[in-house]
Amino acid sequence: MPIPFRPRPSRARVAALTVVCVLACSLAAGCDEEAHNGDPTAQKLTWKDCPAPSQAEGGGSAPSPLPHGGTWQCATMKAPLDWADPRGDTIGIALIRARADGDPDRRIGSLIFNFGGPGGSGVSTLPAFGDQYAALRTRYDLVSFDPRGVGRSAGVRCENDQRLDAYFQQDATPDDAAERTALLDHTRTFNAACEKHSGRTLPHVRTTDAARDMDLMRQVLGDDRLYYFGISYGTELGGVYAHLFPKHVGRAVFDGVVDPTQTSEQGTLGQARGFQLALRNFAEDCTSKTEDCPVGDTARDVEDRITHPLRALDRKPIPGIFPRMLTESAATNGIAQALYAKEFWAYLTEGLEQAYAGNGQTLLLLSDLMNGRSENGEYSNLTAANVSVNCADDKPRYSVAHVQEQLPGFRAASPVFGDFLAWSMVTCTDWAVPGAADHPDVSARGSAPILVVGNTGDPATPYEGARRMVDALGPGVGVELTYKGQGHGAYDSKNKCVQGAVNGYLLNGKTPTAGTVCS
């Protein structure tokens, strides 16, 4: 399941403990402390039944037993903290797997998943949605991980739960000098807390570092090539991996594709257009039904009835989940969350109806889901990891004056999400670690084919990014597949055409014809 609403600069207004391997290995998912001997590729993993996810990973219960017997297994891999000093200090990278359940003689290897973010815990996500990938388990061990900075993998820690509640209650669309000052103060306080609690880790959570971890993972798991399924930000991670290790790419699929050619500002503006398109699709769907749409008579009416109440919430929030109120920022965040999958549109309709009646509960619940807040008020480290990776990756740093200059363009792209996303660009302005580049390098000449799946209705990674990823990968590498659908990503839509093409490539090495369209 992709991690939502976070474009490359700061993934909106979002935002664990720093652990070395000794601490990581003390968790229930162990690792072999004697196998390193200065060579990380020589280590032997110790697989054990998985414990319940940590709060940094989102909390909850231990994974259920697998359908045909067996259990989810977890381990911790040692990786260099600093890949420039591979024999120096190490950190633990938390892994999870489900062993292949098909004919052992037909097993291909390990299929590694990254579900997006950045900041999403693969250790908690893979078992939650593992049944969607049951066909792939016939020939692969299904494997995922917490990337460095996430969950149990030297998870970045910033502010506590109480302060995060205040952080997400702030006005993220300032209208005057006092509100701008407050927004910048909140941002500086959050960033300073990240440096205070996790300063040792922050320089080492770039996507290039995570890609090197994946190549180590490939070797430790015993595969000659990397078999990979990347979703959302996972496509950027996969592209960076292919650039660094083109000869190590086996069969790989990118779904919900990040545009690798854009700066963080361009990516944010593109996402404003993408979410506005998804909102229009929601409105047209609602008003096209035979029964009355409860939130408007026409698509334009629905959009207007969302835009105007948001402005009213900016002046006067309404009760949400006691004692928290539904603010304009939380409502915008909740609306965005509901646009990630068509199955969520009913919740959006319900939430809007409630909000018109003065009840902000459902939209606030959706916003909490976006931000990694559980019902007990505890947060995962999704926010901290997301900001840390994006700010370490992205070189541009934007001033208040620059955002103000760009606001008209963002508002034209999206009356609902434009201000919200434009102001997200200041998130990295006072970050302690300089950003690496204007955009990732994914050129991968010599790589095996990579199947690149774009969704025409995708709000978070607009469809145009798929073609640009194909072009950036280089001649003979990217194979584009189009899905005419709604929501973020394509495979988890359960569209038979998409799943047939993806499964056919991963299981049998059969690439679909470039330009294939599924609807």
C-alpha positions in Angstrom: 0.0 0.0 0.0 1.6 3.3 -1.0 2.4 5.9 1.5 0.3 9.0 0.8 0.3 12.7 -0.1 3.9 13.5 0.1 5.6 15.1 -2.9 9.4 14.9 -3.0 10.2 18.2 -1.1 8.3 17.4 2.1 5.4 15.2 1.2 3.1 17.9 2.5 3.0 19.0 6.2 4.3 15.7 7.6 6.7 14.8 9.2 12.3 5.5 16.9 15.2 5.5 18.1 18.6 5.7 16.5 20.0 2.2 16.9 23.3 0.5 16.2 23.3 -3.1 15.3 23.9 -4.2 18.9 20.5 -2.7 20.0 18.8 -3.8 16.8 19.9 -7.4 17.4 18.5 -7.3 20.9 15.0 -7.1 19.4 13.1 -10.3 18.8 14.2 -10.3 15.2 17.8 -11.3 15.7 21.0 -11.1 13.7 24.3 -12.9 13.8 26.7 -10.6 15.6 29.8 -12.8 14.8 29.3 -13.1 11.0 30.3 -9.6 10.0 34.1 -9.8 10.4 34.5 -6.5 8.6 32.7 -7.7 5.5 28.9 -7.0 5.6 28.3 -9.4 2.7 29.5 -12.3 4.8 26.9 -12.0 7.5 24.3 -14.7 8.1 20.8 -13.7 9.0 19.0 -15.2 12.0 15.3 -15.5 11.1 12.7 -15.7 13.9 8.9 -15.4 14.1 8.1 -11.7 13.9 7.1 -9.7 17.0 4.4 -7.1 16.9 5.4 -4.0 15.0 7.0 -1.3 17.2 5.2 2.0 17.7 7.8 3.5 15.3 6.6 1.0 12.7 2.9 1.9 13.4 2.1 -0.5 16.2 -0.5 -3.3 16.2 -0.4 -7.0 16.5 2.2 -9.6 15.3 1.5 -10.8 11.8 -1.0 -13.6 11.4 0.2 -17.1 10.3 0.5 -17.5 6.6 -2.4 -19.1 4.7 -0.8 -22.4 3.9 1.2 -22.8 7.0 4.3 -21.2 8.3 4.8 -17.8 9.8 6.2 -14.4 8.8 9.8 -14.3 9.8 12.0 -11.3 10.8 15.7 -10.6 10.9 18.1 -7.7 11.2 20.8 -7.1 8.7 23.9 -5.1 9.6 24.7 -2.2 7.2 27.4 0.5 7.4 26.0 3.7 9.0 28.2 5.6 6.5 28.7 3.8 3.1 31.8 6.0 2.6 33.3 4.1 5.5 31.9 0.5 5.0 34.0 -0.9 7.8 32.9 1.7 10.4 29.9 1.9 12.6 26.9 -0.2 11.7 23.2 0.1 12.0 20.5 -2.6 11.9 18.1 -2.9 8.9 14.9 -4.7 9.9 13.7 -7.3 7.4 10.6 -9.4 7.0 9.9 -12.4 4.7 7.3 -15.0 3.8 9.0 -18.1 2.3 7.9 -19.2 -1.2 5.1 -21.7 -1.0 5.4 -23.2 -4.5 7.6 -25.9 -6.0 11.1 -25.4 -4.5 12.7 -26.3 -7.9 10.9 -23.3 -9.5 11.8 -20.8 -6.8 13.5 -17.7 -8.5 14.8 -15.9 -5.4 13.7 -13.1 -3.1 11.3 -10.4 -4.3 12.0 -7.2 -2.4 9.2 -4.7 -1.9 9.3 -1.0 -1.0 5.8 0.5 -0.5 6.7 4.1 -0.6 6.9 7.2 1.5 9.7 7.8 2.1 9.1 6.7 5.6 6.8 3.7 5.3 7.7 0.6 7.3 7.9 -2.4 5.0 8.0 -4.7 8.0 4.5 -3.7 9.0 3.1 -3.1 5.5 4.0 -6.3 3.7 2.0 -8.7 6.0 -0.9 -6.3 6.1 -1.3 -6.5 2.3 0.6 -9.7 1.6 -2.4 -11.6 0.3 -2.5 -9.2 -2.7 0.8 -10.7 -3.7 0.0 -14.4 -3.2 0.6 -15.3 -6.8 4.1 -14.0 -6.6 4.8 -16.1 -3.6 4.6 -19.2 -5.7 8.1 -18.5 -7.0 9.6 -15.9 -4.6 10.2 -15.4 -1.0 8.4 -12.1 -0.4 10.7 -9.7 1.4 10.4 -6.2 2.7 12.3 -3.9 5.1 12.3 -0.7 7.1 14.7 1.5 5.1 17.3 3.3 7.2 15.7 6.1 9.2 12.4 4.2 9.4 10.9 2.1 12.2 13.4 -0.3 13.6 16.1 0.6 11.1 17.9 3.4 13.0 14.5 5.2 13.1 14.8 8.9 13.1 13.1 10.5 16.2 12.0 14.1 16.3 9.1 15.4 18.5 6.9 13.5 20.9 3.3 12.6 20.4 1.9 15.7 22.2 4.0 18.1 20.2 3.2 16.3 16.9 -0.5 16.8 17.7 0.2 20.5 17.9 2.4 20.4 14.8 -0.5 18.9 12.7 -3.0 21.4 14.2 -1.0 24.4 13.0 -2.2 26.6 10.2 -0.2 25.3 7.2 -1.6 28.0 4.8 -0.6 31.3 6.4 -2.5 34.4 5.3 -0.5 37.2 7.1 2.9 37.9 8.6 2.0 36.6 12.0 0.7 33.2 10.6 3.8 33.0 8.4 6.1 33.5 11.4 4.2 30.9 13.4 4.5 28.3 10.6 8.3 28.9 10.3 8.7 28.7 14.1 6.9 25.3 14.1 9.0 24.1 11.3 12.3 25.2 12.8 11.3 23.6 16.2 10.5 20.3 14.5 13.7 20.3 12.5 15.8 21.2 15.5 14.2 18.3 17.4 15.2 15.9 14.6 18.8 17.2 14.8 18.9 16.9 18.6 17.6 13.4 18.8 18.9 11.8 15.6 21.7 14.1 14.4 24.1 11.1 14.0 21.7 9.4 11.5 20.4 12.4 9.5 23.4 12.6 7.0 23.0 8.9 6.2 19.4 8.5 5.2 19.6 9.5 1.5 18.0 7.3 -1.1 21.4 6.4 -2.4 22.2 5.0 1.0 19.0 2.9 1.0 19.8 1.7 -2.5 23.2 0.5 -1.3 21.5 -1.3 1.6 19.3 -3.1 -1.0 22.3 -4.3 -2.9 23.8 -5.6 0.4 20.4 -7.2 1.1 20.5 -8.9 -2.3 23.8 -10.5 -1.6 23.0 -11.5 2.0 19.8 -13.1 0.8 21.8 -15.1 -1.7 20.6 -13.6 -5.0 22.8 -12.8 -8.0 20.3 -10.2 -9.2 17.8 -7.9 -7.4 14.1 -8.8 -8.0 12.2 -5.8 -7.0 8.7 -4.3 -6.7 8.7 -0.6 -5.9 5.6 1.5 -5.4 5.4 5.3 -5.2 8.7 6.5 -3.6 9.8 2.9 -4.1 10.0 3.7 -7.8 12.5 6.4 -7.1 14.5 4.1 -4.8 14.4 1.4 -7.5 15.5 3.9 -10.2 18.5 5.0 -8.1 19.4 1.4 -7.5 19.3 0.7 -11.2 21.5 3.7 -11.8 24.1 2.6 -9.2 23.9 -1.2 -10.0 22.5 -1.6 -13.6 24.1 -5.0 -14.0 22.6 -6.3 -10.8 19.0 -5.6 -11.8 16.9 -8.8 -12.3 13.2 -8.4 -12.9 11.8 -5.1 -11.5 8.4 -3.4 -11.5 7.8 0.3 -10.8 4.1 1.1 -9.9 2.8 4.6 -9.1 5.8 6.3 -10.6 7.7 9.3 -9.2 8.8 11.7 -12.0 12.7 11.6 -11.6 13.3 14.6 -13.8 11.6 17.2 -11.6 12.9 19.5 -8.9 11.1 19.3 -5.6 9.1 22.4 -6.5 8.1 21.0 -9.9 7.1 17.7 -8.2 5.0 19.6 -5.6 3.2 21.6 -8.3 2.6 18.4 -10.3 1.0 16.8 -7.2 -1.3 19.8 -6.7 -2.6 19.2 -10.3 -2.8 15.5 -9.6 -4.9 15.8 -6.5 -7.2 18.4 -8.1 -7.7 16.0 -11.0 -8.6 13.2 -8.5 -11.0 15.5 -6.7 -12.7 16.3 -10.0 -12.9 12.6 -10.8 -14.5 12.0 -7.4 -17.0 14.8 -7.9 -17.9 13.6 -11.4 -18.4 10.1 -10.1 -20.6 11.3 -7.2 -22.8 13.5 -9.4 -23.1 10.9 -12.2 -24.9 8.3 -10.1 -28.6 7.8 -10.4 -29.3 8.9 -6.8 -28.6 12.4 -5.6 -25.0 13.2 -4.7 -25.2 14.3 -1.1 -22.4 16.8 -1.4 -23.4 18.7 -4.6 -25.5 18.7 -7.8 -22.7 19.1 -10.3 -19.0 18.4 -10.3 -18.2 22.1 -10.1 -20.7 22.4 -7.2 -19.0 19.6 -5.3 -15.6 21.3 -5.8 -17.0 24.7 -4.7 -18.7 23.1 -1.6 -15.3 21.8 -0.6 -13.3 25.0 -1.3 -15.6 27.4 0.6 -15.9 25.3 3.8 -12.1 24.9 3.9 -11.8 28.6 4.0 -14.4 28.8 6.7 -12.4 26.2 8.8 -9.3 28.5 8.4 -11.3 31.1 10.4 -13.2 28.8 12.7 -12.3 25.1 13.2 -15.1 22.7 14.1 -15.1 19.8 16.7 -13.2 16.8 15.4 -12.1 14.1 17.9 -12.1 15.5 21.4 -10.1 17.5 22.4 -8.8 18.1 18.9 -10.5 20.3 16.4 -10.8 19.9 12.6 -8.7 22.7 11.2 -8.4 23.7 7.5 -5.0 21.9 7.3 -6.3 18.7 8.9 -9.4 18.7 6.6 -7.2 19.2 3.5 -5.0 16.4 4.6 -8.0 14.1 5.2 -9.5 14.9 1.8 -6.2 14.0 0.2 -6.0 10.7 2.0 -9.5 9.7 0.7 -8.3 10.3 -2.9 -5.7 7.6 -2.7 -8.1 4.8 -3.6 -11.5 4.8 -5.1 -12.7 2.6 -2.3 -12.1 5.6 0.0 -14.4 7.9 -1.9 -17.4 6.8 0.2 -15.5 7.9 3.4 -14.9 11.3 1.7 -18.6 11.7 1.0 -19.4 10.8 4.6 -16.7 13.1 6.0 -17.9 16.1 3.9 -21.5 15.5 4.9 -20.5 15.5 8.6 -18.3 18.6 8.2 -21.2 20.5 6.6 -23.2 19.6 9.8 -20.4 20.8 12.1 -18.8 17.4 12.8 -15.2 16.9 11.7 -14.6 13.4 13.1 -14.3 11.4 9.8 -12.0 13.9 8.1 -9.8 14.1 11.1 -9.6 10.3 11.2 -8.5 10.3 7.6 -5.9 12.9 8.4 -4.6 10.8 11.3 -4.3 7.9 8.9 -2.2 10.1 6.6 0.1 11.2 9.4 0.7 7.8 11.1 -1.3 8.6 14.2 -3.0 5.6 15.9 -6.3 5.7 17.8 -4.4 5.8 21.1 -2.7 9.1 20.1 0.7 7.6 19.4 2.5 8.3 16.1 4.8 6.1 14.0 8.0 7.7 12.9 6.6 8.2 9.4 6.7 12.0 9.6 10.2 12.1 11.0 11.6 9.7 8.4 9.7 11.3 5.6 11.1 14.7 6.2 14.6 13.4 6.9 14.9 11.5 3.7 13.3 14.2 1.5 15.5 17.0 3.0 18.6 14.9 2.7 17.8 14.1 -0.9 16.6 17.4 -2.3 19.1 20.2 -2.8 16.7 23.2 -3.2 15.9 25.3 -0.1 12.9 27.6 -0.6 12.4 31.0 1.1 9.1 32.5 2.2 9.4 35.1 -0.5 9.8 32.4 -3.2 6.7 30.6 -2.0 4.7 33.8 -2.1 5.9 34.4 -5.7 4.8 30.9 -6.7 1.4 30.9 -4.9 -0.7 32.1 -7.9 0.6 29.2 -10.0 -0.2 26.7 -7.2 -3.7 28.1 -6.7 -4.3 27.9 -10.4 -3.3 24.3 -10.4 -5.5 23.5 -7.4 -7.9 25.8 -5.5 -8.1 23.1 -2.8 -4.6 21.9 -2.4 -2.5 24.6 -3.9 -1.7 26.8 -0.9 -1.3 23.7 1.3 1.4 22.2 -1.0 3.1 25.4 -1.8 3.8 26.2 1.8 5.1 22.7 2.3 8.2 23.8 0.4 9.6 25.6 3.4 9.9 22.3 5.4 13.5 21.8 4.5 14.6 25.4 4.6 16.3 25.2 8.0 17.3 21.5 7.8 20.6 20.5 9.4 21.9 18.4 6.4 22.4 19.8 2.9 20.3 18.2 0.1 22.1 15.9 -2.3 20.8 16.9 -5.8 18.1 18.7 -7.7 16.6 15.4 -8.7 17.6 11.7 -8.6 19.8 10.2 -11.3 18.1 7.0 -12.6 19.9 6.5 -15.9 20.5 2.8 -16.0 22.1 1.8 -19.4 22.8 -1.9 -19.4 20.0 -2.8 -16.9 17.6 -5.6 -17.5 14.1 -4.4 -18.5 12.0 -2.6 -15.9 8.2 -2.6 -16.1 7.0 0.9 -15.4 3.2 1.2 -14.6 1.5 4.5 -14.8 -2.1 5.3 -13.7 -3.9 8.0 -15.6 -5.9 9.0 -12.5 -3.1 8.9 -9.9 -3.2 11.9 -7.6 0.1 11.5 -5.8 2.4 10.5 -8.7 0.8 11.9 -11.8 0.7 9.8 -14.9 3.2 11.8 -16.9 5.9 10.7 -14.5 5.8 7.1 -15.9 6.8 8.2 -19.4 9.6 10.5 -18.0 10.9 7.6 -15.8 11.0 5.4 -18.9 12.9 8.1 -20.8 15.3 8.7 -17.9 16.1 5.0 -17.4 17.5 5.0 -20.9 17.1 3.1 -24.2 16.0 -0.5 -23.9 15.3 -0.4 -20.1 11.9 1.0 -19.2 8.8 -0.8 -20.6 5.7 1.4 -20.1 2.3 0.0 -19.2 -0.7 2.4 -18.8 -3.7 1.8 -16.5 -6.7 3.9 -17.1 -8.0 4.0 -13.5 -8.3 5.9 -10.2 -6.2 6.1 -7.1 -2.5 5.8 -6.4 -0.8 2.9 -8.1 -2.3 0.2 -10.3 -1.5 -3.3 -9.1 -3.5 -3.1 -5.9 -6.6 -1.9 -7.9 -7.0 -5.7 -8.7 -7.3 -4.9 -12.4 -6.7 -8.3 -14.1 -4.9 -6.8 -17.1 -2.4 -5.0 -14.9 -1.9 -7.9 -12.5 -1.5 -10.3 -15.4 1.2 -8.2 -17.0 3.1 -7.7 -13.7 2.8 -11.3 -12.7 3.7 -12.5 -16.2 7.0 -10.5 -16.1 8.0 -11.3 -12.5 7.1 -14.9 -12.6 8.0 -15.8 -16.2 10.1 -13.0 -17.5 7.6 -12.0 -20.2 7.5 -8.3 -20.7 4.3 -6.9 -22.1 4.4 -4.9 -25.3 5.6 -1.4 -24.6 2.7 1.0 -24.6 0.1 -1.6 -23.5 -3.0 0.0 -22.1 -5.2 -1.6 -19.4 -8.6 -0.2 -18.4 
